[in-house]
Amino acid sequence: MVLYGSISFIAGLIFGSFANVCIARLPRGGSIVTPRSYCPKCNTPVKWFDNLPLISYVLLKAKCRACNEKISIQYPLVEFFTGVAFLALALHFEGSILLPVYLVFTLALIIITGIDYFHQIIPDSLSLGILVMGLCFCPFNQALGAGLKVRLINSLGGVIAGGGGLFLVGFIGEKIMRREAMGGGDVKLLAGIGAVLGWAKVFSVLFTASLIGSAFGLALIFSKKIERTGYIPFGPFLAFAAYLNLFLPNIMGFLNILAK
């Protein structure tokens, strides 16, 4: 178990490093394959021994070896949280056919979180990629119910409930507040989440994301970090809520955790 957990965590660190590449390059339309990693300040290619997840950040004392500029804390944080996320999934879904899909799903959610946080966009390649993956895998997804027909309906229903429901919320919000209340990227993301988790969990994800997002927003307002009309990207909260709901059987499970 210790070896299995260690391998899962290390794999998460490695994929977390890849997530950082995607977060940095996808919004600019760059390739995530070439060129190899380089310092964003001096453009010097990063040698392999300076690109070890977490370890290099500590050994380099958070500074580029070439130009001595500070390395953003984003890099070790994304690596660490991806490692923890992979470890939790590996332990909870050990031996399950769902594990590989949930690992890919989680990696995409982490990348989406970073991009939406820093750039306020959610690339279609990620949100629609999740949607297609969910629909293609639904015949084998036991979490969606018993039988092919039930699983297909559950997954397709998740797309409709997620995309359609959030679009309706955004439409009503826009009419009330007279400004955009929900981005199209959020709508596509929840549709993709619905394809993977099914229609029932769409409402749990939306409730959880709204609850956490509201608390976060109020904290920023009271601390005067943002104005009342300030923009807070919703994608990270949807992504975090979707990850939580991989473990929670239903919305009541989340409420029970809060009550304890």
C-alpha positions, 0 to 999 in steps of 0.5 A: 500500500505504501509503495502504491501510494508513493507511486501514485503521488510521484505520478501526480507530481510529474503530471502536475509539472505537465499541468504547469506547461499547459497552464502557461502555454494553452492560453497563448495558443502555444504547443504543449510538446515543444519547445522544452521547458524554459524560464519565462523571464530569460527564456533559457531552457531548463535542464532536466535536473532543474525540472524535477517536481518540487525538488528543483524548486527547493534546491534552486531556492525558488530562483532561476539558475540562469537569471536568478529571477524568482520562480513563481510559487504556482509551479510547486503548488500545482505539482503538490496538489496534483500529487495529492489529488492523484494519491487520493483517487488511487487509494479510493478507486484502487483496482477500479476501471474508473481510476484511469478516467478519473485521473485524466478528468482530474488533471484536466480540471486542475489545468482548467483551474489554473488557466481560468484563475490566471486568464479568465478563460476555459479552453474548449479543447479541455471542456469539450474534451472532458465532455467527449471522454465522458460520453465515450466512456459512459458505457463502461462507467458503473457509477452511472448505473446498471446497464448500457441504456441507463448509463447513456441516458445518465451521461447525456442527461448530465450534458443537458442538465449541466450545460442547459442548467448553467446557461439558464442560470447565467441568462436569468442572472444577466437579466437581473444584474444587467451584465454577464453572469456566467461565461460560456466556458463555465457552461461547457465545463459543467456540461463536460462534468455532467457527461462524466458524473451523470445528471444527478451529480450536476446539481450537487456540483453546482450547489457545492461550487456555488456554496464555496464560491460565495464564501470565497467571494464574501471573504474577498469583499469583507477583506476589501480585496475586491469590490462587490461588483468584482469578477471572480472566475467560477471555473475553479469552483466548478472544478473543485466541486466536481473533484469532491463529488468523485468521492461523495455519493450525493449532495447529502454526503457533502452536507453531512460533512459540513455539519460535523 
